[in-house]
Amino acid sequence: MSTQYELYLITLRALSLMDELNLPEKGIKKSMRGLNRFAEEVQEMMENASSEAHQRSVHNFNVVLNSIDDEVLGLPIGELIIEK
C-alpha cells in the first residue's frame, strides 16, 4: 500500500472518530492539533499505566497496518481471515 493511500485511510478513520466525539468543525489544522493533543494525553496515561503494554500495543498495531497491501484490500468482503 502506498504511503499516500495509507494516510488517506487513516484520515478517513480520524474524521469518522472526530464525528463520533462531536469535535468542533473549525478546519483541519485545528482538528489535527486537537487530535495531537488527545493522542499525547492518552499516550501519557498509557505510559503511566504500563509503559510495556503501551509499547507492545503500538508495535502490534503498526505490524498489522504494515501487513496490509493492495492484495488484502482487494479481497471480497468476508474472505479476509486474521490468524493469531
C-alpha positions in Angstrom: 0.0 0.0 0.0 1.3 3.4 -0.8 2.1 5.9 1.9 -0.4 8.3 0.4 -3.2 5.8 0.4 -2.4 4.7 4.0 -2.6 8.3 5.1 -5.9 8.7 3.3 -7.4 5.7 5.0 -6.2 6.8 8.4 -7.5 10.3 7.8 -11.0 8.9 6.9 -10.9 6.9 10.2 -9.8 10.0 12.1 -12.6 12.1 10.6 -15.1 9.5 11.5 -13.9 9.3 15.1 -14.0 13.1 15.3 -17.6 13.0 14.3 -18.4 10.4 16.9 -16.7 12.5 19.6 -18.5 15.7 18.3 -15.3 17.6 17.9 -15.8 21.2 16.5 -15.6 21.6 12.7 -13.3 24.6 12.5 -10.8 23.5 9.9 -8.4 20.6 9.5 -5.5 22.4 11.3 -7.5 22.9 14.5 -8.8 19.3 14.2 -5.3 17.9 13.7 -4.0 19.9 16.7 -6.9 18.6 18.7 -6.1 15.0 17.6 -2.4 15.5 18.5 -3.3 16.9 22.0 -5.7 14.0 22.5 -3.1 11.4 21.4 -0.5 13.0 23.7 -2.9 12.8 26.7 -3.7 9.2 26.0 -0.1 8.3 25.5 0.8 9.9 28.8 -2.0 7.9 30.6 -0.9 4.7 28.9 2.7 5.2 29.7 1.8 5.9 33.4 -0.4 2.7 33.5 2.1 0.4 31.8 4.9 1.5 29.5 5.5 -2.1 28.3 1.8 -2.6 27.4 1.8 0.7 25.6 4.9 -0.1 23.6 3.5 -3.6 22.8 0.2 -2.3 21.6 1.7 0.5 19.4 4.1 -2.0 17.9 1.4 -4.6 17.2 -0.9 -2.0 15.7 1.9 -1.0 13.4 2.7 -4.6 12.5 -1.0 -5.1 11.5 -1.1 -1.9 9.5 2.2 -2.8 7.8 0.8 -6.2 6.8 -2.0 -4.7 4.7 -1.3 -4.4 1.0 -3.3 -3.9 -2.2 -4.0 -7.7 -2.5 -5.5 -7.8 1.0 -7.6 -4.7 0.3 -8.9 -6.3 -2.9 -10.2 -9.4 -1.2 -14.0 -9.8 -1.4 -16.0 -8.9 1.8 -16.0 -11.8 4.2 -12.9 -13.5 2.8 -10.2 -11.8 4.9 -9.2 -14.1 7.8 -6.9 -12.9 10.5 -4.9 -15.6 12.3 -3.1 -15.1 15.6 
